[in-house]
Amino acid sequence: MNRNLMIGLLALAFVAIAAAGNTLFIVDQRQQAVVMRLGRPDHTINALGQDDAGLQVKIPLAETVVRFDRQNQALEVDGQDMRAQDQQHLVVDATLRYRIVDPLAYLRSLGDNESARTRLTPLIAGALRERFATMKGADVIAGGREAIAGAALGDVAARVKAAKMGIQVIDLSLKRVGLPSADEAAVYERMKAARQQEAAQIKAQGEMDAAVVKAAGDKNAAVILADAKAEAGKIMGDGDAKRAALFAEVYGRDPQFADFYRSMAAYEKTMESGDTTVLLSSDNGFLKYFKSGPGK
């Protein structure tokens, strides 16, 4: 074979390989791409709603390919200074998760991931500052971060949509909401004092309520006791009256038995302790039944 012909064939093969390398390209399933024609966005490959990943063809030299991740992206926004409603200084770390849904609009508006970070960071910080300004610092630290993140998420999503950035905001979370190291101890002491004061007020109110309930209970008990004593007195009076009437009836029928009964009752009352000593003369009337017994 002629040497010149061989060189020509090799050169032709090299050009063919180079042309194929500049014509064929692959788009991974996890990627989406924008084909640039003469430096301007022309069309997309494997974007949202498309399913054409794999081997692709482009015009050599005239077209280039810009690839973007099709998966969710995370943008860390750390060390942001915030002011609460009560002017409490807070340091916030946040994470924004988003997905590129329109690579053409994303390329035109933001260009690349670094430009996206530059544009989105102040937007996120601004939305958070507006929300932090509506809540006291102690309430934020005590558990208000979810409410702030939810409200700020809606703000960021609306601003991104209005700016036609080609992305869909998925989530905004606050990783950390803390105090500057110089202020942290003082703020926690104030929070502790406020909680102690609140506990003391609750305790005082409880003691006051307990005193009211106790006073009402004592009053009811006194009324019930008084009613019971009155009822007992009435019953005892009725009993004494019946006893007196019965005794009078018996006394009228048999005066001697009535006198004996009264003497026995007097003996019992006088000597009920068991160790009573009585000094009386033998002819004392109180002892008459000791000497003669009843009926004599």
C-alpha positions in Angstrom: 0.0 0.0 0.0 1.2 3.4 -0.9 2.7 5.2 2.1 0.8 8.5 1.3 -2.4 6.6 1.1 -1.9 5.0 4.5 -1.2 8.3 6.0 -4.3 9.7 4.5 -6.4 6.8 5.8 -5.0 7.2 9.3 -5.7 10.9 9.2 -9.2 10.3 8.0 -9.7 7.7 10.8 -8.4 10.2 13.3 -10.8 12.9 12.1 -13.7 10.4 12.2 -12.9 9.4 15.8 -12.6 13.1 16.8 -15.8 13.9 15.0 -17.6 11.0 16.7 -16.2 12.2 20.1 -17.6 15.6 19.5 -20.9 14.3 18.2 -21.9 11.6 20.6 -22.4 12.0 24.4 -24.2 10.3 27.2 -26.7 11.7 29.7 -26.9 9.7 32.9 -30.4 8.9 34.3 -29.5 11.0 37.4 -28.7 14.0 35.2 -30.5 16.5 33.0 -28.8 18.5 30.3 -29.1 21.7 28.3 -27.7 21.7 24.8 -26.1 25.1 24.0 -26.1 26.0 20.3 -23.6 28.8 19.5 -23.5 29.7 23.1 -27.3 30.0 23.6 -29.6 27.5 25.3 -31.4 25.5 22.6 -33.1 22.4 24.1 -33.1 20.1 27.2 -32.5 16.4 27.6 -33.9 14.2 30.4 -35.5 17.2 32.1 -38.7 16.9 34.3 -41.3 15.2 32.2 -38.7 13.7 29.8 -37.3 10.2 29.7 -34.5 10.3 27.1 -31.4 9.6 29.1 -28.6 7.7 27.4 -26.6 8.2 24.2 -27.2 11.5 22.5 -26.0 13.3 19.3 -25.0 17.0 19.0 -23.5 19.1 16.2 -19.7 19.2 16.6 -18.2 22.6 17.4 -21.6 24.3 17.1 -23.2 22.7 20.2 -22.0 22.1 23.7 -23.7 20.3 26.7 -24.3 21.7 30.2 -25.3 19.0 32.8 -27.3 19.5 36.0 -28.1 17.0 38.7 -31.7 15.7 38.6 -31.7 14.8 42.3 -32.5 17.0 45.2 -30.0 19.7 46.1 -29.0 20.9 49.6 -27.9 24.5 50.2 -26.3 25.1 53.6 -26.8 28.6 55.0 -24.9 28.8 58.2 -23.9 31.4 60.8 -26.7 33.9 59.9 -27.2 36.7 62.4 -30.9 37.2 63.4 -32.7 39.6 65.7 -35.8 38.4 67.5 -38.8 40.6 68.3 -37.3 41.6 71.7 -33.9 42.4 70.0 -32.4 39.2 71.2 -29.3 38.4 69.0 -29.5 34.8 67.6 -27.2 32.7 65.4 -28.9 30.5 62.9 -27.8 27.6 60.7 -30.4 26.6 58.0 -30.6 24.1 55.1 -32.7 24.6 52.0 -33.5 21.6 49.8 -34.6 22.2 46.2 -34.8 20.4 42.8 -34.1 21.8 39.4 -37.3 21.4 37.5 -36.6 23.7 34.5 -32.9 23.5 33.5 -33.4 26.2 30.8 -34.8 28.7 33.2 -32.2 27.7 35.8 -29.4 28.2 33.3 -30.7 31.6 32.2 -31.5 32.9 35.8 -28.7 31.3 37.9 -26.2 29.9 35.5 -24.6 27.3 37.8 -24.6 25.9 41.3 -22.2 28.6 42.7 -24.3 31.4 41.3 -27.4 29.7 42.7 -25.8 29.7 46.1 -24.9 33.4 45.7 -28.5 34.3 44.7 -30.4 32.0 47.1 -28.4 32.6 50.3 -29.5 36.3 50.9 -33.0 35.4 49.8 -33.2 32.7 52.5 -31.6 34.9 55.1 -34.0 37.7 54.4 -37.1 35.5 54.7 -35.8 34.1 58.0 -35.1 37.6 59.4 -38.6 38.7 58.7 -40.0 35.7 60.6 -37.6 35.9 63.5 -38.6 39.6 64.0 -42.2 38.4 64.8 -41.2 36.1 67.8 -39.4 36.6 71.1 -36.0 35.0 71.4 -36.9 32.8 74.4 -40.0 31.5 72.5 -37.8 30.7 69.5 -35.3 28.8 71.6 -38.0 27.0 73.6 -39.5 25.5 70.4 -40.7 28.1 67.9 -38.2 27.2 65.2 -40.6 24.9 63.3 -43.2 27.7 62.9 -40.5 30.1 61.7 -39.1 27.5 59.2 -42.5 26.7 57.9 -43.4 30.4 57.3 -40.0 31.2 55.8 -40.3 28.2 53.5 -43.5 29.6 52.0 -41.8 33.0 51.5 -38.8 31.5 49.8 -40.9 29.3 47.5 -43.0 32.3 46.4 -40.0 34.5 45.7 -38.2 31.7 43.7 -41.4 31.1 41.7 -41.8 34.9 41.0 -38.1 35.1 39.9 -38.6 32.2 37.5 -35.4 30.5 38.7 -36.4 27.1 37.4 -36.2 25.3 40.8 -38.8 23.8 43.1 -38.2 24.5 46.8 -38.9 21.3 48.8 -37.9 22.1 52.4 -36.3 24.6 54.7 -35.1 23.5 58.1 -33.3 25.2 60.9 -30.4 23.0 62.1 -29.4 25.2 64.9 -30.8 28.3 66.6 -28.4 29.5 69.3 -27.1 32.4 71.2 -23.7 34.1 70.8 -21.4 32.6 73.4 -21.1 36.0 75.2 -24.9 36.3 75.6 -25.8 32.7 76.2 -25.2 32.4 79.9 -27.0 35.7 80.7 -30.0 34.8 78.6 -30.4 31.4 80.2 -30.2 33.0 83.6 -33.0 35.4 82.6 -35.1 32.5 81.3 -34.5 30.5 84.5 -35.5 33.5 86.6 -38.7 34.0 84.5 -39.6 30.4 84.9 -39.0 30.4 88.6 -41.2 33.5 89.0 -43.9 31.8 86.9 -43.6 28.7 89.1 -43.9 30.8 92.3 -47.1 32.5 90.9 -48.6 29.2 90.1 -47.7 27.8 93.5 -49.2 30.9 95.3 -52.4 30.6 93.3 -52.6 26.9 94.1 -52.2 27.7 97.8 -54.8 30.4 97.6 -57.3 28.0 95.9 -56.5 25.3 98.5 -57.2 27.8 101.4 -60.5 28.7 99.8 -61.5 25.0 99.4 -60.4 24.2 103.0 -62.3 27.2 104.4 -65.4 26.1 102.5 -64.9 22.5 103.8 -64.4 23.7 107.4 -67.6 25.8 107.2 -69.6 22.9 105.9 -68.2 20.6 108.6 -69.1 23.2 111.3 -72.6 23.5 109.9 -73.0 19.7 109.8 -71.6 19.3 113.3 -73.9 22.0 114.7 -76.9 20.4 113.0 -75.9 17.0 114.4 -75.5 18.5 118.0 -78.8 20.2 117.7 -80.5 17.0 116.6 -78.7 15.0 119.3 -79.8 17.6 121.9 -83.4 17.3 120.7 -83.3 13.6 120.9 -81.7 13.6 124.3 -84.4 16.2 125.5 -87.1 14.0 124.1 -85.6 11.0 125.9 -85.3 12.8 129.2 -88.8 14.0 128.9 -90.1 10.5 128.2 -87.9 9.2 131.1 -89.3 11.9 133.5 -92.8 11.2 132.4 -92.3 7.4 132.8 -90.7 7.9 136.2 -93.5 10.2 137.3 -96.0 7.6 136.2 -94.2 4.9 138.1 -93.7 7.1 141.1 -97.4 7.8 141.2 -98.3 4.2 141.2 -95.6 3.0 143.6 -93.9 5.7 145.6 -91.9 3.2 147.6 -90.4 1.6 144.4 -89.7 5.0 143.0 -87.8 6.0 146.1 -85.8 2.8 145.9 -85.0 3.3 142.3 -83.7 6.8 142.9 -81.5 5.6 145.8 -80.0 2.8 143.6 -79.2 5.3 140.9 -77.6 7.6 143.5 -75.5 4.6 144.8 -74.4 3.8 141.3 -73.4 7.3 140.5 -71.6 7.8 143.8 -69.6 4.6 143.6 -69.2 4.0 139.9 -65.4 4.5 140.1 -65.0 1.5 142.3 -62.7 3.1 144.8 -65.0 5.7 146.4 -64.9 6.1 150.2 -68.1 7.5 151.9 -68.1 8.5 155.6 -71.7 8.7 156.9 -73.3 8.0 160.2 -75.2 4.7 160.5 -78.5 6.5 160.8 -78.1 8.6 157.6 -81.1 8.3 155.3 -78.8 7.8 152.2 -77.8 4.3 153.6 -81.3 3.2 154.6 -81.5 0.5 151.8 -78.1 -0.9 152.8 -79.6 -1.7 156.3 -83.1 -2.8 155.6 -83.4 -3.3 151.8 -86.5 -2.4 149.8 -90.0 -2.6 151.3 -89.0 -2.0 154.9 
